[in-house]
């Protein structure tokens, strides 16, 4: 391509207009965030009862599966504030969201059929107080 020695007024005007409103330039950072948006869905279950959390988890898994999310990060907490130590008739593992959510999903065949794997999150993502659910691809 040959470089012009002098720019015409029309070219200058076109260049100035382009600089004011660059319509055809792709923002790489924005497109990356759009992609990331569909990789993982995050939801905090703190404050929900076990029944409320089970309903919410069902809704989240079904919606995320249909929308093509690859994984879900559920914040369950570790159950430290559940006050279960005083009641000998209540199981610590099965009376907290941390213990019941994975069991609920495994025992619900409609939900579990959409799941590849469930595991504790990394320490920086919540450790034992968070659950990562990896989802299968949605089939049309």
ABEGO torsion letter per residue (X at the ends): XBBBABBBAAAAAAAAAAAABBAABBBAAAAAAAAAAAABBBBBABGBBAAAAAAAAAAAAAAAAAAGBABBBBBAEAGAAAGAAABAABBAAAABAAAAAAAAAAABAAAAAABABBBBBBAAAGEAABBBBBBBBBBX
